[in-house]
Amino acid sequence: MLHYAIVFFVIALIAAVLGFSGIAGAATNIAWILFVVFLILAIVSMLRGRRV
């Protein structure tokens, strides 16, 4: 999940450098959502690991 967030962030950077602001904005939003999902799943995984 984190890998895909980084990939979309790199796509957003490349699109921003090339002037594609719409694609850059969309890729940034996707990267942000994937990163938040990764953080939530990582926290849940750590909490469940401590209880077992």
C-alpha positions in Angstrom: 0.0 0.0 0.0 2.8 2.4 0.9 4.5 1.5 -2.4 1.5 2.6 -4.4 1.3 5.8 -2.5 4.9 6.6 -3.3 4.3 5.7 -7.0 1.4 8.0 -7.3 3.3 10.8 -5.5 6.2 10.4 -8.0 3.6 10.5 -10.9 2.2 13.7 -9.3 5.7 15.3 -9.2 6.5 14.4 -12.8 3.1 15.6 -14.0 3.5 18.9 -12.0 7.0 19.5 -13.6 5.6 18.9 -17.0 2.6 21.2 -16.4 -0.2 18.8 -16.1 -1.8 20.3 -13.1 -5.1 18.3 -13.3 -3.3 14.9 -13.4 -0.9 16.1 -10.7 -3.7 17.0 -8.4 -5.6 13.8 -9.0 -2.4 11.7 -8.4 -1.7 13.7 -5.2 -5.2 13.0 -3.9 -4.9 9.3 -4.7 -1.4 9.2 -3.0 -2.8 10.9 0.1 -5.7 8.5 0.4 -3.5 5.5 0.0 -1.1 6.8 2.6 -3.9 7.4 5.1 -5.2 3.9 4.5 -1.7 2.6 5.0 -1.3 4.4 8.3 -4.7 3.2 9.6 -3.9 -0.4 8.7 -0.4 -0.2 10.2 -1.8 1.1 13.5 -4.5 -1.6 13.6 -1.9 -4.2 12.8 0.4 -3.1 15.6 -2.5 -2.9 18.1 -3.7 -6.4 17.2 -0.2 -7.8 17.4 0.3 -6.5 21.0 -3.0 -8.1 22.2 -2.1 -11.6 20.9 
